Amino acid sequence: MTAELTVLALAGLLQGVQFLLVAVPANMQIGPDYMASPRDTDPPRELSRTAGRLRRAFLNHFEALILFTLAVVVVTMAGQSTGFTAGCAWIYLIARVLYVPAYVFGWVPWRSAIWAVGFATTMLMILASLF
């Protein structure tokens, strides 16, 4: 397995951990009755500040993971895996791990800078696959 595919698998596990970090407090705060419902109405109360930030970081990773997955697939299918693309993949994962506490603790402007690193490395992987 290429380094990029390994990092993609780890990024998927990170998404699973982030899900748990959101689901547990959401169930405790909103209640299992609402969480198990079809959610046709708004929740009876809002998430706490921290749980809300965890949720937004979780959703942001879904968005980032789409592009990162595309980058990994293109690099892998094109046979363009190099030390550079592997390094970019690892930097992406480190940035996404750091993004969670940056979001939760409100590290301004570092949260945005960390996001930008992850996005830039994803774009660099895609560009590297074209050359």
DAHURA-V772197 format. One record per helix or strand. SS is the DSSP state (H for helix, E for strand). FROM is the first residue (numbers start at 1). TO is the last residue. If there is no record, write none. Layout:
BEGIN
ss->(SS | SS)
from->(FROM | FROM)
to->(TO | TO)
END
This chain:
BEGIN
ss->(H | H | H | H | H)
from->(3 | 32 | 49 | 83 | 110)
to->(30 | 35 | 77 | 104 | 129)
END
